[in-house]
Amino acid sequence: MKSISEWCKEIHQNAIDHGWWEEPREAPELLCLLHSEVSEALEAYRMSDSDGFKEELADVAIRLFDMCCYYGIDLEKEIADKHKKNIDRPYRHGNKRC
């Protein structure tokens, strides 16, 4: 099974190979593309489209992995570091409802 880092590299190379990186792209544009995939996942969920929901969540990961590779972010390390922080947080920290 591939590591997250391997997936990031492969996905980013595929995006390059398919013409999505002919010009530099800024973080706001890439974050909007991530947001659009999340919105598409929400719409699939609302329409009870289980297959579409799963596919759109995969698109979220693909966009994220592509972006992280472009910016040189070791997503695997960042996930591990953040998870470690979250383990030590108090129950429902921040008194937030959701």
ABEGO torsion letter per residue (X at the ends): XBBAAAAAAAAAAAAAAAGAAABBBBAAAAAAAAAAAAAAAAAAAAAGBAAAAAAAAAAAAAAAAAAAAAAGBBAAAAAAAAAAAAAABBBGBGGBAX
